[in-house]
Amino acid sequence: MIRRVAAARDAILKNKLTRDIMWSMGSFVILAISGIVINIAVAGFRDAAALGVFNLAYAVYIVASQFAAFGIHYSVLRYAAYYSDDPDTRGIMFHTASLLAVVLGCVAAVALWRMAPWLGSQFQSGHAGGAIGYAAFGLFLFPLNKVLLAYLNGLREMKAFSILQATRYLVVMIGVCSVAASQASIELSTFAFITAEIVTALGSFAVIVKKRLGGTRAISLSWVKSHFAFGTKGLASGMFAEVNSRVDVLLIGYFLNDRATGIYSFAAMLVDGLYHVIAMVRINFNPVLVAAVKQKEWASAQSLMKKTRQLVVPGVLGLAIVIAAAYWVLAGFILPGRGLMEGMPSLLILLTGVVLASSFVPFDNLMVVSGHPGFQALQQVGVVVANASVAILLLPVLGVEGAATGTAISYLTNVLLLCVFTQRMLGWNLLSNSVRSTSNR
């Protein structure tokens, strides 16, 4: 028995994909803990309205960051994996993307800072406007960090990727909690974003230099054109993916108030954590899927889908049950009197949507990694339209539960469009996990 356990352990440690997923899951644990601690700290030291202010500013920051990155990181992810054995081409690609990211970050940061007061007026919250203004500073480095981390992801440096991501979350957590526990305005909490971006950038550069991953140091006009061409198509994909993850919070902030936003976002935060579990698997699948599509090794891709259905779905269901129980304890016993129990119906609706879509989420970047960012964009546009349409229709009737229903439906819309596009462009039927014959592709 001991020998069997040791053999299983050795098999896991010798399998790179398994090791990478374990590192990613470790990063997720930090993400989950930091998200929970932030929400508990803000709700505990302040109130639901303050939590609403922070989450509104965070939602705007995430959406704005996609405009800032302009999809360049998707291009870097694909070409870093594609040219993993060609350091000269890869290096020129990487350094060109890094320069573009710095320029785009500066433009985006100034633009969001100037727009912050107007956005605050739209949410009828001066505090939200102030928090958005401080969050804008993070955009100076956010696009560059997206490029650096995508580069490490494409080269399958998942240990470094995971540690850097975890560090980023921890720095934000420490910054936000420090402000929440002090007498300072909650608006200052979002200044933690720029601090986290500085730490992440320095750490990423250190890894790339130490491992000599930079390749040829040169800038190429042809790569500028390639990045923008790929990024323009991928921009809508990334932007709408992030909009979909925040549109419920943004719409609640617009139609309701800071308190309702805080209550809902407390529940949504836990569901985001569950979704990130699956997203961490996706991050590790991406470079493997690039190779499978490039070399037409469909057996390896089909094997990933089979294992996902066997392992991910039951795991996500189990975690959903744990999350529902944890929320009941948090809202009812740890933070009583904050009104957070009102978010329980929304939590259950969101969890149902994630569980139903869980086996497909690790593959929902298939259009990007296979070189079809335009279809990835169409997929995400459809998802956001479904989410926003249902939420706008139901919010006046059901309140925050209407927004939750829109988001749950968006998860299922994502699965539908993913299956349609993958069947059409790659000949891979995700539902039956079968691939058309080579002659048809």
C-alpha positions as CSV (number, residue, x, y, z in Angstrom):
1,M,0.0,0.0,0.0
2,I,2.8,2.4,0.9
3,R,4.6,1.6,-2.4
4,R,1.4,2.3,-4.3
5,V,1.0,5.7,-2.6
6,A,4.7,6.5,-3.3
7,A,4.3,5.5,-6.9
8,A,1.2,7.7,-7.3
9,R,3.0,10.6,-5.7
10,D,6.0,10.1,-8.0
11,A,3.8,9.9,-11.1
12,I,2.1,13.2,-10.1
13,L,5.4,15.0,-9.5
14,K,6.9,13.8,-12.8
15,N,3.9,15.0,-14.9
16,K,4.5,18.6,-15.8
17,L,0.8,19.4,-16.5
18,T,-0.2,18.0,-13.1
19,R,2.5,19.9,-11.3
20,D,1.5,23.1,-13.1
21,I,-2.1,22.7,-12.2
22,M,-1.1,22.1,-8.6
23,W,0.9,25.4,-8.6
24,S,-2.1,27.2,-10.2
25,M,-4.4,25.8,-7.6
26,G,-2.1,27.0,-4.9
27,S,-2.3,30.5,-6.4
28,F,-6.1,30.1,-6.5
29,V,-6.1,29.4,-2.8
30,I,-4.4,32.7,-2.2
31,L,-6.8,34.4,-4.5
32,A,-9.8,32.9,-2.7
33,I,-8.4,33.7,0.8
34,S,-7.6,37.3,-0.2
35,G,-11.0,37.9,-1.8
36,I,-12.8,36.5,1.3
37,V,-10.6,38.5,3.7
38,I,-11.1,41.7,1.7
39,N,-14.8,41.4,1.7
40,I,-15.0,40.4,5.4
41,A,-12.6,43.2,6.4
42,V,-14.5,45.9,4.5
43,A,-17.9,44.7,5.6
44,G,-16.7,44.1,9.2
45,F,-14.8,47.3,9.8
46,R,-17.1,49.5,7.6
47,D,-20.5,48.4,6.2
48,A,-22.2,47.0,3.1
49,A,-22.2,50.5,1.4
50,A,-18.4,50.7,1.8
51,L,-18.1,47.2,0.3
52,G,-20.3,48.4,-2.6
53,V,-18.0,51.4,-3.2
54,F,-14.9,49.2,-3.3
55,N,-16.5,46.5,-5.6
56,L,-17.9,49.2,-8.0
57,A,-14.4,50.7,-8.4
58,Y,-12.9,47.3,-8.8
59,A,-15.4,46.4,-11.5
60,V,-14.7,49.5,-13.4
61,Y,-11.0,48.9,-13.0
62,I,-11.2,45.4,-14.4
63,V,-13.3,46.5,-17.4
64,A,-11.0,49.5,-18.1
65,S,-7.9,47.2,-17.9
66,Q,-9.1,45.3,-20.9
67,F,-9.2,48.4,-23.0
68,A,-5.7,49.2,-21.6
69,A,-4.3,45.8,-22.5
70,F,-6.0,45.9,-26.0
71,G,-5.8,42.2,-26.3
72,I,-2.0,42.3,-26.8
73,H,-1.5,39.7,-24.1
74,Y,-3.6,37.2,-26.0
75,S,-1.2,37.6,-28.9
76,V,1.8,37.1,-26.6
77,L,0.2,34.0,-25.0
78,R,-0.3,32.4,-28.5
79,Y,3.0,33.3,-30.0
80,A,5.1,32.6,-26.9
81,A,3.8,29.0,-27.1
82,Y,4.0,28.9,-30.9
83,Y,7.7,30.1,-31.0
84,S,8.8,28.4,-27.7
85,D,11.7,26.8,-29.6
86,D,12.7,29.9,-31.5
87,P,14.2,32.4,-28.9
88,D,15.1,35.0,-31.6
89,T,11.6,35.4,-33.0
90,R,10.0,35.0,-29.6
91,G,12.2,37.7,-28.1
92,I,11.4,40.3,-30.7
93,M,7.7,39.4,-30.3
94,F,7.9,39.8,-26.5
95,H,9.9,43.1,-26.4
96,T,7.7,44.7,-29.0
97,A,4.6,43.7,-27.0
98,S,6.1,45.0,-23.8
99,L,6.7,48.4,-25.3
100,L,3.2,48.6,-26.7
101,A,1.8,47.6,-23.2
102,V,3.6,50.5,-21.5
103,V,2.3,53.1,-24.0
104,L,-1.2,51.7,-23.8
105,G,-1.1,51.7,-20.0
106,C,-0.2,55.3,-19.7
107,V,-3.0,56.4,-22.1
108,A,-5.6,54.3,-20.2
109,A,-4.5,55.4,-16.8
110,V,-4.9,59.1,-17.7
111,A,-8.2,58.5,-19.5
112,L,-9.8,56.7,-16.5
113,W,-8.5,59.2,-14.0
114,R,-10.2,62.0,-16.0
115,M,-13.4,60.0,-16.3
116,A,-13.6,59.1,-12.6
117,P,-15.8,62.0,-11.5
118,W,-18.3,61.4,-14.3
119,L,-18.5,57.7,-13.5
120,G,-19.1,58.5,-9.9
121,S,-22.1,60.7,-10.9
122,Q,-23.5,57.8,-13.0
123,F,-23.4,55.5,-10.0
124,Q,-24.8,58.4,-7.8
125,S,-21.8,57.9,-5.5
126,G,-19.1,60.4,-5.0
127,H,-17.1,57.8,-3.0
128,A,-17.2,55.4,-5.9
129,G,-15.9,58.2,-8.2
130,G,-13.0,58.9,-5.8
131,A,-12.1,55.1,-5.5
132,I,-12.2,54.8,-9.3
133,G,-9.8,57.8,-9.6
134,Y,-7.2,56.1,-7.3
135,A,-7.7,52.8,-9.1
136,A,-6.7,54.5,-12.4
137,F,-3.1,54.6,-11.2
138,G,-2.9,50.8,-11.5
139,L,-3.5,51.0,-15.2
140,F,0.0,52.4,-15.8
141,L,1.4,48.9,-15.3
142,F,-1.5,46.6,-15.7
143,P,-1.1,46.0,-19.5
144,L,2.6,45.4,-19.1
145,N,1.9,42.8,-16.4
146,K,-0.7,41.1,-18.6
147,V,2.0,40.7,-21.2
148,L,4.7,39.5,-18.8
149,L,2.4,36.9,-17.2
150,A,1.0,35.8,-20.6
151,Y,4.6,35.3,-21.8
152,L,5.4,33.1,-18.8
153,N,2.1,31.2,-19.3
154,G,2.8,30.6,-22.9
155,L,6.3,29.2,-22.0
156,R,4.6,27.0,-19.3
157,E,6.6,28.7,-16.5
158,M,3.6,28.0,-14.3
159,K,5.4,27.9,-11.0
160,A,6.7,31.5,-11.5
161,F,3.3,32.5,-12.9
162,S,1.4,31.2,-9.9
163,I,3.7,32.7,-7.3
164,L,3.5,36.1,-9.0
165,Q,-0.3,36.0,-9.2
166,A,-0.5,34.9,-5.6
167,T,1.8,37.8,-4.6
168,R,-0.3,40.2,-6.5
169,Y,-3.5,39.1,-4.6
170,L,-1.7,39.3,-1.3
171,V,-0.5,42.8,-1.8
172,V,-4.0,44.0,-2.8
173,M,-5.4,42.3,0.2
174,I,-3.0,43.9,2.6
175,G,-3.5,47.3,1.1
176,V,-7.3,47.2,1.1
177,C,-7.6,45.7,4.6
178,S,-5.2,48.3,6.0
179,V,-7.4,51.1,4.7
180,A,-10.6,49.4,5.9
181,A,-9.2,49.0,9.4
182,S,-8.0,52.6,9.6
183,Q,-9.8,55.9,9.7
184,A,-8.9,56.7,6.1
185,S,-11.6,57.1,3.5
186,I,-12.6,53.8,1.8
187,E,-11.8,55.5,-1.5
188,L,-8.1,55.1,-0.8
189,S,-8.4,51.3,-0.7
190,T,-8.0,51.1,-4.5
191,F,-4.6,52.7,-4.3
192,A,-3.5,49.1,-3.5
193,F,-3.8,48.2,-7.2
194,I,-0.8,50.3,-8.3
195,T,1.3,48.9,-5.4
196,A,0.4,45.3,-6.5
197,E,1.2,46.1,-10.1
198,I,4.7,47.4,-9.2
199,V,5.5,44.3,-7.2
200,T,4.2,42.0,-10.0
201,A,6.2,43.8,-12.7
202,L,9.5,43.7,-10.7
203,G,9.0,40.0,-9.9
204,S,8.1,39.1,-13.5
205,F,11.2,40.9,-14.9
206,A,13.4,39.1,-12.3
207,V,12.1,35.7,-13.4
208,I,12.5,36.4,-17.1
209,V,16.1,37.7,-16.6
210,K,17.1,34.9,-14.2
211,K,15.8,32.2,-16.6
212,R,17.1,34.0,-19.7
213,L,13.7,33.9,-21.3
214,G,13.9,37.3,-22.9
215,G,15.5,36.2,-26.2
216,T,16.6,38.7,-28.8
217,R,16.1,42.3,-27.5
218,A,14.7,44.1,-30.5
219,I,11.5,45.9,-31.6
220,S,9.9,45.1,-34.9
221,L,7.3,47.1,-36.8
222,S,5.9,43.9,-38.3
223,W,5.3,42.6,-34.8
224,V,3.6,45.8,-33.9
225,K,1.2,45.2,-36.7
226,S,0.8,41.6,-35.8
227,H,0.0,42.3,-32.1
228,F,-2.5,45.0,-33.0
229,A,-4.1,42.8,-35.6
230,F,-4.4,39.9,-33.2
231,G,-5.1,42.2,-30.3
232,T,-7.9,44.1,-32.0
233,K,-9.7,40.9,-32.5
234,G,-8.9,39.6,-29.1
235,L,-9.8,42.9,-27.4
236,A,-13.5,42.4,-27.7
237,S,-13.0,38.8,-26.3
238,G,-11.1,39.9,-23.2
239,M,-13.1,43.0,-22.7
240,F,-16.5,41.3,-22.9
241,A,-15.3,38.4,-20.8
242,E,-14.3,40.8,-18.0
243,V,-17.5,42.9,-18.6
244,N,-19.5,39.7,-18.1
245,S,-17.8,39.0,-14.8
246,R,-18.7,42.5,-13.6
247,V,-21.8,43.6,-15.5
248,D,-24.0,42.4,-12.7
249,V,-22.3,44.5,-10.1
250,L,-22.2,47.5,-12.5
251,L,-25.9,47.2,-13.3
252,I,-26.8,46.9,-9.6
253,G,-24.8,50.0,-8.9
254,Y,-26.6,51.9,-11.6
255,F,-30.1,50.7,-10.9
256,L,-30.0,50.3,-7.1
257,N,-27.5,51.6,-4.5
258,D,-24.1,51.0,-2.8
259,R,-25.7,48.8,-0.1
260,A,-27.4,46.5,-2.6
261,T,-24.1,46.4,-4.5
262,G,-22.2,45.4,-1.4
263,I,-24.6,42.7,-0.4
264,Y,-24.6,41.2,-3.9
265,S,-20.9,41.5,-4.4
266,F,-20.2,39.6,-1.2
267,A,-22.1,36.6,-2.6
268,A,-20.6,37.1,-6.1
269,M,-17.1,37.2,-4.7
270,L,-17.4,33.6,-3.5
271,V,-18.8,32.4,-6.8
272,D,-15.9,34.2,-8.6
273,G,-13.6,32.2,-6.4
274,L,-15.2,29.0,-7.6
275,Y,-15.0,30.1,-11.2
276,H,-11.3,30.8,-10.7
277,V,-10.7,27.2,-9.7
278,I,-11.8,26.2,-13.2
279,A,-10.0,29.2,-14.8
280,M,-6.7,27.9,-13.2
281,V,-7.2,24.6,-15.0
282,R,-7.9,26.6,-18.3
283,I,-4.6,28.6,-17.9
284,N,-2.7,25.3,-17.8
285,F,-4.7,23.9,-20.7
286,N,-4.1,26.8,-23.0
287,P,-0.5,26.1,-24.1
288,V,-1.3,22.4,-24.4
289,L,-4.3,23.2,-26.7
290,V,-2.1,25.5,-28.8
291,A,0.2,22.6,-29.5
292,A,-2.7,20.2,-30.1
293,V,-4.2,22.5,-32.7
294,K,-0.9,23.3,-34.3
295,Q,0.2,19.6,-34.7
296,K,-3.4,18.3,-35.1
297,E,-2.9,16.0,-32.1
298,W,-6.6,15.8,-31.3
299,A,-6.2,12.7,-29.1
300,S,-4.5,14.8,-26.4
301,A,-7.2,17.5,-26.6
302,Q,-10.0,14.9,-26.3
303,S,-8.2,13.3,-23.4
304,L,-8.2,16.6,-21.6
305,M,-12.0,16.9,-22.1
306,K,-12.5,13.4,-20.8
307,K,-10.5,14.0,-17.7
308,T,-12.2,17.3,-17.1
309,R,-15.7,15.7,-17.1
310,Q,-14.5,13.0,-14.7
311,L,-12.7,15.2,-12.2
312,V,-13.8,18.9,-12.6
313,V,-17.6,18.5,-12.5
314,P,-17.8,16.5,-9.3
315,G,-15.1,18.7,-7.7
316,V,-16.9,21.9,-8.6
317,L,-20.2,20.5,-7.3
318,G,-18.6,19.7,-4.0
319,L,-17.0,23.1,-3.7
320,A,-20.4,24.7,-4.5
321,I,-22.0,23.0,-1.6
322,V,-19.1,24.0,0.7
323,I,-19.4,27.6,-0.5
324,A,-23.1,27.8,0.2
325,A,-22.6,26.5,3.7
326,A,-19.7,28.9,4.3
327,Y,-21.8,31.8,3.1
328,W,-24.5,30.9,5.5
329,V,-22.0,30.9,8.4
330,L,-20.3,34.1,7.3
331,A,-23.6,36.0,6.8
332,G,-25.5,34.6,9.7
333,F,-22.9,34.2,12.5
334,I,-19.6,36.0,11.7
335,L,-21.1,39.2,10.2
336,P,-24.7,39.3,11.6
337,G,-26.7,42.4,11.2
338,R,-25.0,43.5,8.0
339,G,-27.9,42.3,5.8
340,L,-25.6,39.9,3.9
341,M,-28.1,37.0,4.3
342,E,-30.2,38.8,1.7
343,G,-27.6,37.6,-0.9
344,M,-28.2,33.9,-0.3
345,P,-30.7,33.5,-3.1
346,S,-28.3,35.2,-5.5
347,L,-25.5,32.9,-4.4
348,L,-27.5,29.8,-5.1
349,I,-28.5,31.0,-8.6
350,L,-24.9,31.8,-9.5
351,L,-23.6,28.5,-8.1
352,T,-26.1,26.6,-10.2
353,G,-24.9,28.3,-13.4
354,V,-21.2,27.6,-12.7
355,V,-21.8,23.9,-11.9
356,L,-23.8,23.4,-15.1
357,A,-21.1,25.0,-17.2
358,S,-18.0,23.7,-15.3
359,S,-16.9,21.0,-17.8
360,F,-16.6,23.5,-20.6
361,V,-15.0,26.5,-18.9
362,P,-11.4,25.1,-19.1
363,F,-11.8,25.1,-22.9
364,D,-13.5,28.5,-23.4
365,N,-10.4,30.1,-24.8
366,L,-10.3,27.6,-27.7
367,M,-11.0,30.2,-30.4
368,V,-8.0,32.4,-29.2
369,V,-5.5,29.6,-28.8
370,S,-6.5,28.1,-32.2
371,G,-5.9,31.4,-33.9
372,H,-9.5,32.6,-34.3
373,P,-9.8,35.6,-31.9
374,G,-12.6,37.1,-33.9
375,F,-14.9,34.1,-33.1
376,Q,-13.7,34.4,-29.4
377,A,-14.9,38.0,-29.5
378,L,-18.3,37.0,-31.0
379,Q,-18.6,34.3,-28.2
380,Q,-18.0,36.8,-25.5
381,V,-20.2,39.5,-27.1
382,G,-23.1,37.0,-27.1
383,V,-22.5,36.2,-23.4
384,V,-22.5,39.8,-22.3
385,V,-25.6,40.6,-24.4
386,A,-27.4,37.6,-22.7
387,N,-26.3,38.7,-19.3
388,A,-27.1,42.3,-19.6
389,S,-30.5,41.8,-21.3
390,V,-31.8,39.4,-18.7
391,A,-30.4,41.5,-15.8
392,I,-31.9,44.8,-17.1
393,L,-35.3,43.0,-17.6
394,L,-35.4,41.3,-14.2
395,L,-33.6,43.8,-11.9
396,P,-36.6,46.1,-11.5
397,V,-38.8,43.1,-10.7
398,L,-36.5,40.7,-8.7
399,G,-33.8,43.0,-7.5
400,V,-30.3,41.5,-7.1
401,E,-31.7,38.1,-7.9
402,G,-32.5,39.4,-11.4
403,A,-28.8,40.2,-11.9
404,A,-27.8,36.8,-10.6
405,T,-30.2,35.1,-13.1
406,G,-28.7,37.1,-16.0
407,T,-25.1,36.0,-15.0
408,A,-26.2,32.3,-14.6
409,I,-27.8,32.4,-18.0
410,S,-24.6,33.9,-19.5
411,Y,-22.6,30.9,-18.3
412,L,-24.8,28.6,-20.3
413,T,-24.8,30.9,-23.3
414,N,-21.0,30.8,-23.2
415,V,-21.2,27.0,-23.4
416,L,-23.6,27.0,-26.3
417,L,-21.5,29.4,-28.4
418,L,-18.3,27.7,-27.5
419,C,-19.7,24.3,-28.8
420,V,-21.0,25.9,-32.0
421,F,-17.8,27.7,-32.9
422,T,-15.5,24.8,-32.0
423,Q,-17.5,22.4,-34.1
424,R,-17.5,24.9,-37.1
425,M,-13.9,26.0,-37.0
426,L,-12.0,23.0,-35.6
427,G,-14.3,20.1,-36.3
428,W,-14.3,19.2,-32.6
429,N,-17.7,18.3,-31.2
430,L,-17.3,19.2,-27.5
431,L,-20.6,17.6,-26.5
432,S,-19.7,14.2,-27.9
433,N,-15.9,14.8,-27.6
434,S,-15.4,13.6,-31.2
435,V,-13.5,15.1,-34.1
436,R,-14.3,15.1,-37.8
437,S,-12.0,13.2,-40.1
438,T,-8.8,15.0,-41.3
439,S,-10.3,15.2,-44.8
440,N,-13.0,17.4,-43.5
441,R,-10.8,19.9,-41.7
